Amino acid sequence: MSTADDRFTARRALIVIGLVLATLVGLALVWQTRRVLGWLVAAAFLAVALNPLVNRVQQRLVRRRAVAALLVFLAALVVLAALTVVLVVPLVSELTRFAHQAPDLLREARAGRGPVGELLERFHVRRYAEAHADEFRRFGGQLGRSTLGLARGAAQGVAGMLSVVVLAYLIVVQAPQITARTLALAGGGARAERLHRVGRDSARTITGYVSGNLLISLICGVLTFVVLLLTGVPYAAVVALLVAVADLIPMVGATLGAIVAGGAGFLHSPTAGVIVLVFFVVYQQFENHVLQPTIMSHAVQLNPLTVLVSVLAAAQLGGLVGALLAIPAAGIAKILLREFVPATHAGPDQPPEDSGHGDQPR
């Protein structure tokens, strides 16, 4: 009897050790492939956002799904290229003009003259720069040596973007087959119907999140354009477009936009720079605590408190990626709870799960 007990204990110990080792190996694989997994998550979001448009094109224009997806992705790339041209052409023109004026501006700044020199004198920046000239030279040398690293990072970023686009295209093309095979694995019946409903509602949540985020960025860009136009900052439309693109990043997007717009304002005049910064301080609080919770609550069917708490908690735990995924993750979690919490926990008026009406959204 003792021998049998020893064998049973040894077998259980081996099983526990095996599970622990398998978990460690799985976590190591996830860590080693975290970049590819990040690309896959981004591609899935892009595919879910574009899938309804691909379905409409397939129903109204072309019958082949691959061609419909190609048309939608080409249209999206054309829009992105147009926005890039709108942003880059004035930016290159301004950088060229600044390069011609840089020697004169530098001489005026060193002498304490001109708008830049006056700002440097007012905030004692020139005196600080002169006192730490050697440190700035060493820092410049370090930047020069890190150029290769920056180039490598840029190449990886381009490769990542191309990978995300290709993965998203393949996901969209294979979406019907993926859905059909997943439902077939569920075995059909009520289980397959529930799984289909979860997938459909989750896709709507992600699409609503993307649409709501675009709406918030549009509002930010329009308000920024109005402020820049009233303060007389040149290229107000281009700067506002840059701010709108930066505002797509939750929580910190408005801060990045404030840096761009504030810099443009201070280059125009100190008064305009101060006005722009004050506007962004007020607007960021309004966006984070009022605008985003309100719009996202309607877009993903969550109450504003849940939206705000989800974004704050996810940003604290997962940083930028957590902030990006917080709202759709909260919406999907709500769908899963609605579908898989036992009906007896939903209240006395909830019909039983097998009645044919128990799977309806509540």
TITI-404372 format. One line per field, with one value per residue (C-alpha): residue in one letter; x negated, y, z negated. Coordinates in Angstrom, 1 decimal, m for minus. Example, Ala and Ser with C-alpha at 12.3 -4.5 7.8 and 13.67 -1.06 7.14 Angstrom:
% residues 2
r: A  S .
u: m12.3  m13.7 .
v: m4.5  m1.1 .
w: m7.8  m7.1 .
This chain:
% residues 362
r: M  S  T  A  D  D  R  F  T  A  R  R  A  L  I  V  I  G  L  V  L  A  T  L  V  G  L  A  L  V  W  Q  T  R  R  V  L  G  W  L  V  A  A  A  F  L  A  V  A  L  N  P  L  V  N  R  V  Q  Q  R  L  V  R  R  R  A  V  A  A  L  L  V  F  L  A  A  L  V  V  L  A  A  L  T  V  V  L  V  V  P  L  V  S  E  L  T  R  F  A  H  Q  A  P  D  L  L  R  E  A  R  A  G  R  G  P  V  G  E  L  L  E  R  F  H  V  R  R  Y  A  E  A  H  A  D  E  F  R  R  F  G  G  Q  L  G  R  S  T  L  G  L  A  R  G  A  A  Q  G  V  A  G  M  L  S  V  V  V  L  A  Y  L  I  V  V  Q  A  P  Q  I  T  A  R  T  L  A  L  A  G  G  G  A  R  A  E  R  L  H  R  V  G  R  D  S  A  R  T  I  T  G  Y  V  S  G  N  L  L  I  S  L  I  C  G  V  L  T  F  V  V  L  L  L  T  G  V  P  Y  A  A  V  V  A  L  L  V  A  V  A  D  L  I  P  M  V  G  A  T  L  G  A  I  V  A  G  G  A  G  F  L  H  S  P  T  A  G  V  I  V  L  V  F  F  V  V  Y  Q  Q  F  E  N  H  V  L  Q  P  T  I  M  S  H  A  V  Q  L  N  P  L  T  V  L  V  S  V  L  A  A  A  Q  L  G  G  L  V  G  A  L  L  A  I  P  A  A  G  I  A  K  I  L  L  R  E  F  V  P  A  T  H  A  G  P  D  Q  P  P  E  D  S  G  H  G  D  Q  P  R .
u: 0.0  m2.8  m4.5  m1.3  m1.0  m4.6  m4.1  m1.0  m2.8  m5.7  m3.4  m1.6  m5.0  m6.1  m2.9  m3.2  m6.9  m5.9  m3.2  m5.5  m8.2  m5.6  m4.4  m7.9  m8.6  m5.4  m6.2  m9.7  m8.3  m5.8  m8.6  m10.9  m8.1  m6.6  m7.3  m5.6  m2.7  m2.4  m2.3  0.4  2.5  2.2  3.1  6.1  7.4  6.8  8.5  11.6  11.8  11.7  13.7  17.2  16.0  14.6  18.0  19.8  17.4  17.8  21.6  21.9  18.8  16.9  17.7  14.2  13.2  9.5  10.1  12.5  10.0  7.3  9.4  10.1  6.5  5.3  7.9  6.6  3.0  3.9  5.6  2.5  0.2  2.2  2.1  m1.7  m2.1  0.0  m2.2  m5.6  m5.6  m5.0  m7.3  m10.2  m9.6  m9.8  m12.9  m14.6  m13.7  m14.9  m18.2  m18.8  m17.9  m19.7  m23.1  m21.4  m19.1  m22.1  m24.1  m21.1  m20.5  m24.1  m23.9  m20.6  m18.7  m15.6  m12.6  m14.7  m17.5  m14.9  m13.4  m16.8  m17.7  m14.3  m14.5  m18.3  m18.8  m21.8  m23.6  m22.9  m24.1  m27.3  m28.0  m27.4  m28.9  m31.2  m28.3  m26.3  m29.3  m29.6  m25.9  m26.1  m28.9  m26.8  m23.9  m26.2  m27.3  m23.7  m22.7  m23.2  m20.9  m18.3  m18.5  m18.2  m15.1  m13.6  m14.1  m12.5  m9.6  m9.0  m9.3  m6.8  m4.3  m4.5  m4.1  m1.0  0.6  m0.1  1.1  4.3  5.0  4.6  6.9  9.6  9.4  9.6  12.1  15.1  13.1  11.7  15.2  16.7  13.9  14.2  18.0  17.5  15.1  17.8  20.0  23.0  26.2  26.6  22.8  21.9  24.6  23.3  19.7  20.8  22.6  19.5  17.3  19.8  20.3  16.5  15.9  18.5  16.8  13.4  15.0  16.7  13.5  11.7  14.5  14.7  11.0  11.0  13.9  12.0  8.9  11.0  12.4  8.9  7.6  10.5  10.2  6.4  6.8  9.2  6.8  3.8  5.8  6.9  3.3  1.9  m0.4  m1.5  m0.6  2.2  3.9  0.7  m0.1  3.5  3.4  0.2  1.9  4.9  2.7  0.8  4.1  4.9  2.7  4.9  3.9  0.6  1.6  2.8  m0.5  m2.5  m0.3  m0.8  m4.6  m4.2  m1.6  m3.3  m6.6  m5.0  m3.3  m6.5  m8.3  m5.6  m5.5  m5.8  m2.1  m0.9  m2.9  m1.5  2.0  1.6  0.1  2.9  5.4  3.8  3.6  7.4  8.2  6.3  8.2  11.4  10.6  9.3  12.1  15.1  14.8  13.2  15.3  18.5  17.8  16.3  19.2  21.5  19.0  18.3  21.5  19.7  20.5  18.1  16.8  15.8  14.0  12.0  11.0  10.1  7.8  6.1  5.5  4.3  2.0  0.5  0.0  m0.8  m2.0  m1.1  0.0  2.2  3.9  4.5  6.1  7.9  11.3  11.8  10.6  13.1  15.9  15.0  14.8  18.4  19.6  18.0  19.5  22.9  22.7  21.0  22.2  24.8  28.4  29.2  26.8  28.4  31.6  35.1  36.5  33.8  35.2  33.4  30.5  32.1  35.4  34.3  34.4  31.7  28.9  30.3  28.2  29.3 .
v: 0.0  2.3  1.5  2.4  5.7  6.5  5.9  8.1  10.9  10.6  10.7  13.8  15.5  14.8  16.2  19.3  19.7  19.1  21.8  24.3  23.7  23.9  27.2  28.6  27.4  29.0  32.3  32.3  31.7  34.6  36.9  35.9  36.5  39.5  41.7  39.4  39.0  42.8  42.9  40.2  42.1  45.4  43.5  42.0  45.4  46.8  43.8  44.0  47.8  47.4  44.2  45.8  48.0  45.0  43.2  46.2  46.4  42.6  42.9  45.9  46.0  42.8  39.2  38.0  38.8  39.0  41.7  43.6  43.6  44.7  47.7  48.7  48.4  50.4  53.1  53.3  53.5  56.3  58.2  57.7  58.7  61.9  62.8  62.2  64.5  67.2  66.9  66.3  68.9  72.0  70.5  70.1  73.6  75.0  73.0  74.3  77.8  77.3  75.8  79.0  81.2  79.1  80.9  84.3  83.0  81.5  84.7  86.7  84.1  84.2  88.0  88.0  89.6  88.5  86.5  83.4  85.4  87.3  84.0  82.6  85.7  85.8  82.2  82.3  79.5  81.1  81.5  77.8  76.7  78.6  77.1  73.5  73.8  70.8  68.6  69.6  68.7  65.2  64.7  65.7  63.2  60.4  61.3  61.1  57.6  56.4  57.3  53.7  52.5  55.1  53.9  50.3  51.2  53.0  50.0  47.8  50.1  50.1  46.3  46.1  48.4  46.3  43.1  44.5  45.5  42.1  40.2  42.4  41.8  38.0  38.0  40.0  37.7  34.5  35.9  33.9  30.6  31.3  32.0  28.9  26.6  28.0  27.5  24.0  23.2  24.4  21.5  23.6  24.3  26.8  26.7  27.7  30.4  31.9  31.8  33.5  36.2  36.8  37.2  39.5  41.7  41.8  42.9  45.7  46.8  47.1  48.9  51.3  51.9  52.8  55.1  56.8  57.3  58.9  61.2  62.3  63.0  65.0  67.1  67.8  68.7  71.1  72.9  73.1  74.6  77.2  78.2  78.4  80.3  82.9  83.3  83.7  80.7  79.9  76.5  76.1  73.3  71.3  71.6  70.7  67.6  66.5  67.1  65.0  62.1  62.3  62.4  58.9  57.7  57.6  59.6  60.9  61.9  65.4  65.9  65.0  67.3  70.1  69.8  70.2  73.0  74.8  74.7  76.2  78.8  79.9  80.1  82.6  84.6  84.0  85.1  82.6  79.9  80.6  80.7  77.3  75.7  76.9  75.6  72.1  72.0  72.6  70.5  67.4  67.4  67.8  65.0  62.5  62.9  64.0  63.7  60.2  58.5  60.0  59.1  55.7  54.8  55.1  53.5  50.4  50.3  50.9  53.5  56.4  55.4  51.9  53.6  56.0  53.4  50.9  53.3  54.6  51.1  49.6  52.6  52.1  48.3  48.1  51.5  52.8  49.4  48.9  52.3  51.4  48.0  49.0  50.1  47.3  44.7  46.1  45.9  42.3  41.3  42.7  40.6  37.5  38.1  38.6  35.4  33.0  34.0  31.4  32.6  32.0  34.8  37.3  37.9  36.4  37.7  36.1  33.2  29.9  29.4  26.6  28.4  29.8  33.4  33.2  33.9  37.2  40.2  41.8 .
w: 0.0  m0.8  2.5  4.4  2.4  3.2  6.9  6.9  5.1  7.5  10.5  9.1  8.5  12.0  13.4  11.4  12.4  16.1  15.9  14.3  17.0  19.8  18.3  18.2  21.7  22.9  21.2  22.6  26.1  25.7  24.5  27.4  29.9  28.3  31.3  33.7  31.3  31.1  34.9  34.9  32.4  34.3  37.6  35.9  34.8  38.3  39.9  37.7  38.3  42.1  42.4  42.5  45.4  47.2  46.8  48.3  51.3  51.8  51.8  54.0  56.4  56.7  55.7  55.0  51.4  52.1  54.7  52.5  49.6  52.0  53.1  49.6  48.5  51.6  50.8  47.2  48.4  50.9  48.1  45.9  48.7  49.3  45.6  45.7  48.6  46.9  43.9  45.4  48.2  46.0  43.3  45.8  47.1  43.6  42.7  45.9  45.1  41.5  42.7  44.7  41.8  39.1  39.2  38.8  36.0  34.3  34.4  33.0  30.3  29.2  29.0  27.2  30.1  32.1  30.8  30.0  28.3  26.2  25.1  24.2  22.2  20.4  19.3  18.7  21.2  23.0  19.7  18.8  22.2  21.9  18.5  19.7  23.2  22.7  21.6  24.7  26.9  25.3  25.7  29.4  29.9  28.3  30.6  33.6  32.5  32.1  35.6  36.7  33.9  35.0  38.6  37.5  35.4  38.4  40.6  38.0  37.8  41.5  41.6  38.7  40.6  43.7  41.7  40.0  43.3  44.9  41.9  41.7  45.4  45.0  41.9  43.7  46.8  44.6  42.2  43.5  43.5  40.0  38.7  40.3  39.0  35.5  35.5  36.8  34.0  31.5  32.8  34.0  32.1  29.3  28.5  32.1  32.1  28.9  30.2  33.3  31.3  29.1  32.2  33.9  30.9  30.2  33.7  33.3  30.1  31.8  34.8  32.4  30.5  33.7  34.9  31.5  31.4  34.9  33.8  30.7  32.9  35.4  32.6  31.2  34.7  35.4  32.1  32.5  35.9  34.6  31.8  34.1  36.7  34.1  32.8  36.3  36.2  39.8  41.3  38.8  40.9  41.1  37.4  36.5  38.7  36.9  33.6  34.7  35.8  32.4  30.5  31.8  28.9  25.8  22.7  24.0  27.5  26.6  24.7  27.9  29.9  27.3  27.8  31.6  31.5  28.6  30.5  33.6  31.4  29.7  33.0  34.1  30.9  27.1  26.7  29.2  27.6  24.1  25.4  27.2  24.1  21.9  24.5  24.4  20.6  20.4  23.4  22.3  19.0  20.9  23.3  20.8  18.2  20.2  24.0  24.2  21.6  23.1  26.7  26.0  23.7  26.7  29.2  27.2  25.0  21.7  19.0  18.8  15.4  16.7  19.7  17.5  14.9  17.6  19.4  16.2  14.8  18.1  18.7  15.3  15.8  19.5  20.5  24.0  25.3  22.3  22.9  26.5  25.7  22.5  23.9  26.5  23.9  21.4  24.0  24.9  21.2  20.8  23.7  22.3  18.9  20.5  22.5  20.1  16.6  15.6  16.1  12.5  11.5  13.9  11.9  11.3  14.6  16.8  18.8  18.7  21.1  23.0  23.6  27.0  25.7  23.0  25.5  26.5  25.6  22.3 .
